[in-house]
Amino acid sequence: MSITKPGQRKLQILQALAGMLENPKGEKITTAALAAKIDVSEATLYRHFASKAQMFEGLMEFIESSIFGLINQITVQDKDGISQAANITLMLLSFAERNPGMTRVLIGDALVNEDERLQTQMNHLIDRIELAYKQSLRQAAALGQVPEVEVSARANLLVAFVMGRWHRYAKSGFKALPTDGAQAQLNILL
């Protein structure tokens, strides 16, 4: 009998949940199916998470910390606002491509039958991404690269572009890669 440390079991549960979300058919995930996937009892799941909503929150925390850690790296390494916005976009598309199950969380698809507050949290994350775009585009405006009056509209357009590509990726059964042709389209958008 192998003994799993609590932190490892929690990570194993989240990885299994993310893996189950990679199913292109997108069936509702039950705790019974999740427990069976990692060969534990449902009681074991509930020892680590009080509810399925908490499991999704754990995934969302991972997504948020990963995305904003990378956005911070981009803004520190690159001082050009247009370049920052382009690199943030390409990173967001690549993140989804590498994490198909998490893409379903990002677009809200996996949250449809779950606690409403999860979608509210995901909406907040998207708002924060738009704010990061605004900050980059304000830098671009300060350098005369874009008109200041267009900063909000351009930030919103970039969020819509990313979300559209995420959505298409998920709805294509993860076949229409979000990064395909993205650079050429970004050149037009920016």
BELNOR-V34389 format. One record per backbone hydrogen bond with DSSP energy under -0.5 kcal/mol. NH is the residue of the N-H (numbers start at 1). CO is the residue of the C=O. If there is no record, write none. Layout:
nh = {NH NH}
co = {CO CO}
This chain:
nh = {4 9 10 11 12 13 14 15 16 17 18 19 20 21 22 23 24 26 30 34 35 36 37 38 39 40 45 46 47 47 48 48 49 55 56 57 58 59 60 61 62 63 64 65 66 67 68 69 70 71 72 73 74 75 76 77 78 79 81 84 85 86 87 88 89 90 91 92 93 94 95 96 97 98 99 103 104 105 106 107 108 109 110 111 112 114 118 119 119 120 121 122 123 124 125 126 127 128 129 130 131 132 133 134 135 136 137 138 139 140 141 142 143 144 145 146 150 151 154 155 156 157 158 159 160 161 162 163 164 165 166 167 168 169 170 171 172 173 174 177 180 182 183 185 186 187 188 189 190}
co = {2 5 6 7 8 9 10 11 12 13 14 15 16 17 19 20 22 23 28 30 31 32 33 34 36 35 41 42 43 44 44 45 45 51 52 53 54 55 56 57 58 59 60 61 62 63 64 65 66 67 68 69 70 71 72 73 74 77 79 80 81 82 83 84 85 86 87 88 89 90 91 92 93 94 95 99 100 101 102 103 105 104 104 108 109 111 115 115 116 116 117 118 119 120 121 122 123 124 125 126 127 128 129 130 131 132 133 134 135 136 137 138 139 141 140 140 147 148 150 151 152 153 154 155 156 157 158 159 160 161 162 163 164 165 166 167 168 170 169 175 177 179 179 181 182 183 184 185 186}
